[in-house]
Amino acid sequence: MGILSAVFTFVLAGLAVYALILAIIFLRLRIAGLKRAARRPLP
């Protein structure tokens, strides 16, 4: 049971890191898009 618990914890930690990396990439793209939109003069 201890091994199963360790594996489950490891998988959960891996998913958390994966989600964190995806969130960072998404935020960087979003900020870049907003900066690009801000630079564009409004009609």
Residue pairs with C-beta under 8 A, 6 or more apart in sequence:
none
